[in-house]
Amino acid sequence: MPNSQVAAKQPRITVEIIDEVAIVTLNRGAKYNALDMDMFHALDNTATELADNKAIRAVIVRGDGKVFCAGLDVKSIIKNPLNPGKLLKREEGELANLAQKVGYLWRQIPVPVIAVTHGVCFGGGLQIALGADFRYSTADCEFSVMEIKWGLIPDMSGMVTMRELTRIDIAKELTMTGRKFSGTEAEKYGLVTHVCDDPMAAAMTFVDSIKTRSPDAIVAAKSLLNESWVASEQAALVLETQTQKKVMGKWNQIAAVTRNFVKKSLPYRKRSI
């Protein structure tokens, strides 16, 4: 069977759950994990399914092969003139369209999401990574807000995620030039959380530390920070109290308290929120 046919039969996304951690792999390495329509739908379906899984404590998103994601598969998308409309159509009642969901849906997964980048992280790939809660990268990973190369602007939720991470002048410069920048620069700009020799190992170590904490408190913290970060002071203060009431006195909060006082502590249960 020709290699192209073998590749066509491979799933665009694979998910492996190991010790309560969902490892999501962009599985189109031969095409640098470029985003075709099948990849858009696979990312949407994967994120939606993981959002409902109360057994997981964290999600790690990575790319197969030499790169994290080279961005939009332009040739594949423009083969069908209906594809751009499908990507940009916002269904009734939906907050985001399909193009935006592949970045934004990671924010709506209750547990922490870590993007592990290497090789290149361009255009749509960068917006997927920005949608995660944390980004661990190699120093030599190349990043680019590449849409300007095609006469376009970022439209995969980058305008929500980028504003929380970097200054507006940096965002404008990167968006208007499309220039490539390293993982080290990305860390300086706030677009990468940590630069590491082995970002996957570092991400797993971080996840192990999260797993020692109450799953309810971790979920509540993510929700509270996402909702309050650009909210008014009054709204943020109300959210603090509302969120605290959801976790206070529940089994996992009591279990967290016991871990500070007794050797044989109570085990955590699946998150209740």
SVG drawing of the C-alpha trace seen along z (x, -y; Angstrom):
<svg xmlns="http://www.w3.org/2000/svg" viewBox="-28 -48 47 50">
<polyline fill="none" stroke="black" stroke-width="0.4" points="0.0,0.0 1.4,-3.4 2.6,-5.5 0.1,-8.2 -2.7,-5.7 -1.3,-4.4 -1.0,-7.9 -4.7,-8.6 -5.8,-5.7 -4.0,-6.9 -6.0,-8.8 -5.1,-12.5 -5.1,-12.5 -4.2,-9.8 -5.0,-9.8 -3.3,-7.7 -4.3,-7.9 -1.4,-7.0 -1.7,-7.4 -4.6,-9.8 -2.9,-11.9 -4.3,-12.2 -1.5,-12.4 -2.8,-13.9 -0.6,-13.5 -1.0,-15.4 -0.5,-12.3 0.4,-13.6 4.1,-13.7 4.8,-13.0 3.0,-16.3 4.6,-18.2 1.2,-17.8 -0.3,-20.5 -3.9,-21.3 -6.2,-19.9 -10.0,-19.5 -9.7,-16.0 -7.2,-17.4 -9.6,-20.3 -12.5,-17.9 -10.2,-15.4 -9.0,-18.2 -12.5,-19.4 -13.8,-15.9 -10.8,-15.1 -11.0,-18.2 -14.8,-17.9 -14.5,-14.3 -11.7,-15.1 -13.7,-17.9 -16.2,-15.3 -13.7,-12.9 -13.6,-13.3 -11.0,-10.5 -8.1,-12.5 -6.0,-15.0 -4.2,-16.7 -3.8,-16.8 -0.5,-17.0 -0.6,-18.0 2.3,-17.2 3.3,-16.6 4.5,-13.4 7.7,-13.5 10.1,-16.4 7.7,-19.3 4.8,-20.3 2.7,-21.8 3.6,-23.7 0.2,-25.4 -2.5,-25.3 -2.3,-22.9 -3.1,-25.6 -3.0,-23.4 -5.3,-20.9 -7.8,-23.5 -8.1,-25.4 -8.7,-22.3 -12.3,-22.6 -13.7,-26.2 -16.2,-25.3 -13.6,-24.6 -12.9,-28.2 -16.6,-28.8 -16.9,-25.6 -14.0,-26.7 -15.3,-30.2 -19.0,-29.3 -20.2,-29.8 -23.0,-27.4 -26.0,-28.8 -25.4,-28.8 -21.7,-28.2 -19.1,-30.6 -16.4,-29.7 -16.3,-28.4 -14.4,-25.3 -11.1,-27.2 -11.3,-28.8 -12.2,-25.7 -8.9,-23.9 -7.2,-26.6 -10.0,-27.7 -11.4,-24.3 -8.3,-23.5 -9.3,-26.4 -12.7,-24.8 -11.2,-21.4 -11.5,-21.7 -8.1,-20.2 -4.7,-21.8 -3.5,-21.4 0.2,-21.5 1.5,-22.0 4.9,-20.5 6.5,-22.0 9.6,-21.2 10.8,-21.7 8.4,-24.4 5.1,-25.9 3.7,-28.1 0.4,-29.8 -2.5,-27.6 0.0,-25.4 1.0,-28.4 -2.6,-29.2 -3.3,-25.6 -0.4,-25.9 -1.5,-29.3 -4.9,-27.8 -3.1,-25.5 -2.6,-26.6 1.1,-26.0 3.7,-25.7 7.0,-23.7 9.4,-24.1 12.9,-23.4 15.1,-26.4 15.5,-25.9 11.8,-25.4 10.8,-28.0 7.6,-30.0 5.8,-32.3 2.4,-34.1 2.5,-33.1 -0.9,-34.1 0.4,-37.4 2.5,-35.3 -0.9,-34.4 -2.4,-37.9 -4.4,-36.8 -4.7,-37.5 -4.7,-35.0 -8.3,-33.7 -8.0,-30.6 -8.7,-32.2 -5.2,-33.9 -6.8,-37.2 -8.2,-35.8 -5.1,-33.8 -2.3,-36.1 -3.6,-39.1 -3.2,-37.3 0.4,-36.3 2.3,-39.2 2.3,-43.0 0.2,-44.4 3.2,-45.9 4.9,-42.5 1.7,-40.9 1.4,-43.5 5.0,-43.1 4.8,-39.3 1.4,-39.4 2.4,-42.1 5.8,-40.7 5.3,-36.9 8.9,-36.7 10.3,-33.5 11.5,-33.5 13.0,-30.9 11.7,-29.2 14.1,-31.3 12.5,-34.5 9.0,-33.1 9.8,-32.6 10.9,-36.2 7.7,-37.4 5.6,-35.3 4.4,-33.0 6.3,-30.0 6.1,-29.0 9.4,-27.1 12.3,-26.3 13.7,-22.8 16.2,-20.3 13.5,-17.7 10.1,-19.5 8.1,-16.3 9.9,-15.1 9.6,-18.5 5.8,-18.6 5.4,-15.1 7.2,-16.3 4.9,-19.3 1.9,-17.1 3.1,-14.8 3.2,-17.8 -0.3,-18.8 -1.6,-15.3 -0.5,-15.7 -3.1,-18.5 -6.9,-18.4 -8.4,-17.8 -11.3,-20.0 -9.0,-22.9 -6.9,-22.5 -10.1,-22.7 -11.5,-25.6 -8.2,-27.5 -8.1,-27.1 -11.7,-28.2 -11.3,-31.2 -8.1,-32.5 -9.5,-32.1 -12.7,-33.9 -11.3,-36.6 -8.1,-37.6 -9.6,-40.3 -12.7,-40.8 -13.5,-43.9 -12.4,-44.0 -16.0,-43.6 -16.6,-40.6 -13.3,-39.0 -14.1,-39.3 -17.5,-37.8 -16.0,-34.9 -13.5,-34.2 -16.3,-33.7 -18.5,-31.7 -15.7,-29.4 -14.5,-28.9 -18.0,-27.8 -17.8,-25.0 -14.8,-23.4 -15.0,-24.2 -16.1,-21.3 -16.1,-18.7 -14.3,-15.4 -11.2,-16.5 -10.8,-19.7 -11.0,-17.7 -8.5,-15.2 -6.1,-18.0 -6.4,-19.3 -5.6,-15.8 -2.4,-15.6 -1.0,-18.4 -1.6,-16.8 -1.6,-13.0 0.8,-10.4 -2.0,-8.2 -4.0,-10.8 -7.3,-10.4 -7.1,-9.6 -8.5,-12.0 -11.6,-11.1 -12.6,-12.0 -13.2,-15.7 -16.7,-16.8 -16.8,-20.0"/>
</svg>
